[in-house]
């Protein structure tokens, strides 16, 4: 049986608001609910925890943006998604120690 992580939601939110924010609302400091992206960030962190590759998790975030949210695939979408994933991976790896 593998252990299940307890993700610190505040840390995932820091990463999400600073590096992702696909709808560009600026986060809770701008009157938007802090939990706007929680479901997606938790799913991405879970995929990383379960050995998902950076590319796979970045593709998940891109799919959320372009298919679920209906946003256009803007220039730089993949590098931005990969940056989010790298930051999340750094955090998730601290939980394995």
Secondary structure, 3 states (H helix, E strand, C coil): CCCCCCCCHHHHHHHHHHHHCCCCCCCHHHCCCCCCCHHHHHHHHHHHHCCCCHHHHHHHHHHHHHHHCCCCCCCCHHHHHHHHHHHHHHHHHHHHC
